[in-house]
Amino acid sequence: MDTFERKSYTLACKRILYNNTYKNIALVIHHMLTNSSLDVSEVTHLVTDNVTNFTKSFRCFGVTELENSNQNRSTL
């Protein structure tokens, strides 16, 4: 039964010891999500600081809200 109760979880907190380029950040996030027991398609938000490499990583590799809603419609 859906209660529409808001929930929040912390999946991981990882220090990147090598070059923190936007590509490496995307790889680390991808590995953390795929190695978790979560359904990655249900992850809707990630919280980070506003460093340029993070914003570029999400801009280049993220799924936009429009793409996500179109995918959900095609599976109905």
N, C-alpha and C positions, 0 to 999 in steps of 0.2 A: 504494500500500500504506500503510495507516495504521500509524503508529509510536506514536501517543499521546504524542508528545513535546510538552511544554509550550513554547509560544512566546509572545513578547511583542513588541509593536510600538508605536512612537510615531507616531501619524497626524499630529498637529498640535499646535502650541502657539500660541495666538492671544491677543493683548491686545485687550480690548474698550475702545475709546476713548469710547464714549458710555454712557448710563445702563445699568448692569448689572442690570436687572430680570430676574426669572425668565423673562419672555417673550423678551427680547432674548438671553439666554443660550441658550434653547432654539432660537432662530432661528440663532444662530451655530453651534451644534453640528449642527443639521440641515444647514446649508449646507456645513460641513466634511465631513460624512459623505456627502452626495449628490454633492459635487464630487470625491470620491476615486475611485479605481479599484476600491474594495472592494465586495463585495456587502453592502449595509447590513443585510440581514436576518441576516447572520452575525456582526454586532457584538453581543457579549454583555455587555461591561462597559466602563465609562468611569471613569477615575480623575480626581478633582477634589479640591479642598479641601472642607472641611465647612461652607462659608458657607451661610447660610440661603437665598440666592437660587438656589444650585445644587441644594440638596435640594428646594426647592419646584418648580424646573423639572423635575426628574426625577419628582417625585411627580405633577405635573400632566400632563406630556407623555410620560413614559416608559411602556414596556410592562412589565407585571409578569411575573414568572417563570411564573405560572400561565397568563396569557394567551399567552405565548410557547410553552409546552408544548402548549396546546390548538391553536394554529395549526400546530405541527409535526405533531400527530396528524391534523389534517384534510387535510394534504397527502400523507399516506402512502397 
